[in-house]
Amino acid sequence: MKIKVRLQEILDERGISQRQLALMVNMRPGTINALCRGTTDRIYISTLEDICRALNIHIHELIDMEEA
């Protein structure tokens, strides 16, 4: 199984840019971009919490499991 972060899909659905989210959660735009592109192999739980809180979503909406 592969874990997929659905961040870019959620941002597109809501019309929020990566830069806007970075400002909302006080993170570097590069961090948000890496999450959106799926090029991150590590992420802090607190980062996921901050993103979920800012977007008012549950973690299961942000993370998907895909068959490898």
VONUPA-388259 format. One record per atom (N, C-alpha, C): residue number from 1; atom name; x, y, z negated. Coordinates in steps of 0.05 Angstrom, whole numbers, always signed. Atoms other than C-alpha are relative to their C-alpha. Layout:
+-----+-------+--------+--------+--------+
! num ! atomo !   east !  north !     up !
+-----+-------+--------+--------+--------+
! NUM !    CA !      X !      Y !      Z !
...
+-----+-------+--------+--------+--------+
END
This chain:
+-----+-------+--------+--------+--------+
! num ! atomo !   east !  north !     up !
+-----+-------+--------+--------+--------+
!   1 !     N !    +17 !    -24 !     +0 !
!   1 !    CA !     +0 !     +0 !     +0 !
!   1 !     C !    +18 !    +25 !     +0 !
!   2 !     N !    -14 !    -26 !     -2 !
!   2 !    CA !    +21 !    +71 !    +14 !
!   2 !     C !    -18 !    +21 !    -12 !
!   3 !     N !    +15 !    -22 !    +12 !
!   3 !    CA !     +0 !   +132 !    -26 !
!   3 !     C !     +2 !    +24 !    +18 !
!   4 !     N !     +1 !    -23 !    -17 !
!   4 !    CA !    -22 !   +191 !    +15 !
!   4 !     C !    -13 !    +23 !    -16 !
!   5 !     N !    +11 !    -25 !    +12 !
!   5 !    CA !    -33 !   +262 !    -11 !
!   5 !     C !    -16 !    +14 !    +21 !
!   6 !     N !    +18 !    -12 !    -20 !
!   6 !    CA !    -93 !   +292 !    +25 !
!   6 !     C !     -1 !    +30 !     -1 !
!   7 !     N !     +1 !    -28 !     +5 !
!   7 !    CA !    -74 !   +363 !     +9 !
!   7 !     C !     -6 !    +17 !    +25 !
!   8 !     N !     +5 !    -17 !    -24 !
!   8 !    CA !    -72 !   +391 !    +80 !
!   8 !     C !    -29 !     -3 !    +10 !
!   9 !     N !    +28 !     +4 !     -8 !
!   9 !    CA !   -140 !   +360 !    +96 !
!   9 !     C !    -18 !    +17 !    -18 !
!  10 !     N !    +17 !    -16 !    +18 !
!  10 !    CA !   -170 !   +393 !    +34 !
!  10 !     C !     +3 !    +30 !     +5 !
!  11 !     N !     -4 !    -28 !     -6 !
!  11 !    CA !   -139 !   +460 !    +49 !
!  11 !     C !    -14 !     +8 !    +26 !
!  12 !     N !    +14 !     -6 !    -26 !
!  12 !    CA !   -165 !   +457 !   +121 !
!  12 !     C !    -30 !     +2 !     -4 !
!  13 !     N !    +29 !     +0 !     +5 !
!  13 !    CA !   -235 !   +440 !    +97 !
!  13 !     C !     -9 !    +25 !    -14 !
!  14 !     N !     +8 !    -24 !    +16 !
!  14 !    CA !   -235 !   +500 !    +50 !
!  14 !     C !    +10 !    +26 !    +12 !
!  15 !     N !    -10 !    -24 !    -12 !
!  15 !    CA !   -200 !   +549 !    +95 !
!  15 !     C !    +21 !    +14 !    -17 !
!  16 !     N !    -21 !    -11 !    +17 !
!  16 !    CA !   -142 !   +559 !    +47 !
!  16 !     C !    +27 !     -7 !    +13 !
!  17 !     N !    -27 !     +5 !    -11 !
!  17 !    CA !    -71 !   +567 !    +72 !
!  17 !     C !    +18 !    -11 !    -21 !
!  18 !     N !    -20 !    +11 !    +18 !
!  18 !    CA !    -12 !   +533 !    +42 !
!  18 !     C !    +12 !    +23 !    -17 !
!  19 !     N !    -11 !    -24 !    +15 !
!  19 !    CA !    +15 !   +602 !    +22 !
!  19 !     C !    -19 !     +9 !    -22 !
!  20 !     N !    +20 !     -8 !    +20 !
!  20 !    CA !    -50 !   +619 !    -13 !
!  20 !     C !     +0 !    -19 !    -24 !
!  21 !     N !     -1 !    +19 !    +22 !
!  21 !    CA !    -48 !   +555 !    -53 !
!  21 !     C !    +25 !     +3 !    -17 !
!  22 !     N !    -25 !     -4 !    +15 !
!  22 !    CA !    +25 !   +567 !    -71 !
!  22 !     C !     -3 !    +23 !    -20 !
!  23 !     N !     +4 !    -23 !    +18 !
!  23 !    CA !     +5 !   +634 !   -100 !
!  23 !     C !    -19 !     -7 !    -23 !
!  24 !     N !    +20 !     +8 !    +20 !
!  24 !    CA !    -55 !   +603 !   -136 !
!  24 !     C !    +12 !    -16 !    -23 !
!  25 !     N !    -12 !    +18 !    +20 !
!  25 !    CA !    -12 !   +551 !   -171 !
!  25 !     C !    +28 !     +8 !     -9 !
!  26 !     N !    -26 !    -10 !     +7 !
!  26 !    CA !    +52 !   +592 !   -177 !
!  26 !     C !    +22 !    -20 !     +6 !
!  27 !     N !    -20 !    +18 !    -10 !
!  27 !    CA !    +94 !   +544 !   -136 !
!  27 !     C !    +13 !    +11 !    +25 !
!  28 !     N !    -13 !     -8 !    -24 !
!  28 !    CA !   +144 !   +552 !    -81 !
!  28 !     C !    -16 !    -10 !    +24 !
!  29 !     N !    +14 !     +9 !    -24 !
!  29 !    CA !   +111 !   +550 !    -12 !
!  29 !     C !    +13 !    -25 !    +12 !
!  30 !     N !    -13 !    +24 !    -10 !
!  30 !    CA !   +163 !   +497 !     +8 !
!  30 !     C !     -9 !    -25 !    -14 !
!  31 !     N !    +10 !    +23 !    +15 !
!  31 !    CA !   +137 !   +451 !    -46 !
!  31 !     C !    -27 !     -8 !    +10 !
!  32 !     N !    +26 !     +6 !    -11 !
!  32 !    CA !    +66 !   +457 !    -21 !
!  32 !     C !     +2 !    -11 !    +28 !
!  33 !     N !     -4 !     +9 !    -28 !
!  33 !    CA !    +89 !   +448 !    +51 !
!  33 !     C !     +9 !    -29 !     +0 !
!  34 !     N !    -10 !    +28 !     +1 !
!  34 !    CA !   +126 !   +384 !    +33 !
!  34 !     C !    -22 !    -19 !     -8 !
!  35 !     N !    +23 !    +17 !     +8 !
!  35 !    CA !    +64 !   +356 !     -1 !
!  35 !     C !    -20 !     -3 !    +23 !
!  36 !     N !    +19 !     +1 !    -23 !
!  36 !    CA !    +21 !   +374 !    +59 !
!  36 !     C !    +11 !    -17 !    +23 !
!  37 !     N !    -12 !    +16 !    -22 !
!  37 !    CA !    +70 !   +341 !   +108 !
!  37 !     C !     +5 !    -29 !     -8 !
!  38 !     N !     -4 !    +28 !     +9 !
!  38 !    CA !    +78 !   +279 !    +65 !
!  38 !     C !    +30 !     -7 !     -1 !
!  39 !     N !    -29 !     +6 !     +0 !
!  39 !    CA !   +154 !   +286 !    +61 !
!  39 !     C !    +11 !     -1 !    -29 !
!  40 !     N !     -9 !     +1 !    +27 !
!  40 !    CA !   +157 !   +284 !    -15 !
!  40 !     C !     -1 !    -29 !    -10 !
!  41 !     N !     +0 !    +27 !    +12 !
!  41 !    CA !   +177 !   +220 !    -50 !
!  41 !     C !     -3 !     +0 !    -30 !
!  42 !     N !     +4 !     -3 !    +29 !
!  42 !    CA !   +170 !   +247 !   -121 !
!  42 !     C !    -18 !    +25 !     -4 !
!  43 !     N !    +17 !    -24 !     +7 !
!  43 !    CA !   +118 !   +293 !   -152 !
!  43 !     C !     -6 !     -2 !    -30 !
!  44 !     N !     +7 !     -1 !    +29 !
!  44 !    CA !   +106 !   +314 !   -224 !
!  44 !     C !    -30 !     -2 !     -3 !
!  45 !     N !    +28 !     +2 !     +6 !
!  45 !    CA !    +39 !   +296 !   -254 !
!  45 !     C !    -11 !    +28 !     -5 !
!  46 !     N !     +9 !    -27 !     +6 !
!  46 !    CA !    +34 !   +368 !   -278 !
!  46 !     C !     -5 !    +16 !    +26 !
!  47 !     N !     +5 !    -14 !    -26 !
!  47 !    CA !    +40 !   +392 !   -205 !
!  47 !     C !    -27 !     -9 !    +11 !
!  48 !     N !    +26 !     +9 !     -9 !
!  48 !    CA !    -19 !   +348 !   -186 !
!  48 !     C !    -22 !    +12 !    -16 !
!  49 !     N !    +20 !    -12 !    +18 !
!  49 !    CA !    -57 !   +373 !   -246 !
!  49 !     C !     -6 !    +29 !     +8 !
!  50 !     N !     +3 !    -28 !     -8 !
!  50 !    CA !    -44 !   +446 !   -226 !
!  50 !     C !    -15 !     +3 !    +26 !
!  51 !     N !    +13 !     -2 !    -26 !
!  51 !    CA !    -66 !   +434 !   -154 !
!  51 !     C !    -30 !     -8 !     -3 !
!  52 !     N !    +28 !     +8 !     +4 !
!  52 !    CA !   -129 !   +397 !   -176 !
!  52 !     C !    -16 !    +21 !    -14 !
!  53 !     N !    +13 !    -22 !    +15 !
!  53 !    CA !   -146 !   +452 !   -225 !
!  53 !     C !     -6 !    +24 !    +18 !
!  54 !     N !     +3 !    -24 !    -18 !
!  54 !    CA !   -136 !   +507 !   -173 !
!  54 !     C !    -21 !     -5 !    +21 !
!  55 !     N !    +19 !     +6 !    -21 !
!  55 !    CA !   -178 !   +471 !   -121 !
!  55 !     C !    -27 !    -11 !    -11 !
!  56 !     N !    +24 !    +11 !    +14 !
!  56 !    CA !   -230 !   +446 !   -172 !
!  56 !     C !     -8 !    -27 !    +11 !
!  57 !     N !     +5 !    +27 !    -10 !
!  57 !    CA !   -223 !   +374 !   -150 !
!  57 !     C !    +11 !    -20 !    -20 !
!  58 !     N !    -11 !    +22 !    +16 !
!  58 !    CA !   -209 !   +307 !   -183 !
!  58 !     C !    +23 !    -13 !    +15 !
!  59 !     N !    -24 !    +12 !    -11 !
!  59 !    CA !   -145 !   +269 !   -172 !
!  59 !     C !     -6 !    -20 !    +22 !
!  60 !     N !     +7 !    +20 !    -20 !
!  60 !    CA !   -180 !   +214 !   -133 !
!  60 !     C !     -8 !    +13 !    +27 !
!  61 !     N !     +6 !    -14 !    -25 !
!  61 !    CA !   -200 !   +267 !    -81 !
!  61 !     C !    +26 !     +8 !    +13 !
!  62 !     N !    -26 !    -10 !    -10 !
!  62 !    CA !   -127 !   +288 !    -73 !
!  62 !     C !    +18 !    -23 !    +10 !
!  63 !     N !    -18 !    +23 !     -5 !
!  63 !    CA !    -94 !   +219 !    -71 !
!  63 !     C !    -16 !    -22 !    +13 !
!  64 !     N !    +12 !    +23 !    -15 !
!  64 !    CA !   -111 !   +163 !    -22 !
!  64 !     C !    +20 !    -23 !     +1 !
!  65 !     N !    -16 !    +24 !     -4 !
!  65 !    CA !    -85 !    +92 !    -17 !
!  65 !     C !     -5 !    -11 !    +27 !
!  66 !     N !     +3 !    +11 !    -27 !
!  66 !    CA !    -71 !    +66 !    +53 !
!  66 !     C !    +14 !    -27 !     +1 !
!  67 !     N !    -13 !    +26 !     -5 !
!  67 !    CA !    -55 !     -4 !    +76 !
!  67 !     C !    +26 !     +6 !    +16 !
!  68 !     N !    -26 !     -4 !    -14 !
!  68 !    CA !    +18 !     -6 !    +98 !
!  68 !     C !     +2 !    -16 !    +26 !
+-----+-------+--------+--------+--------+
END
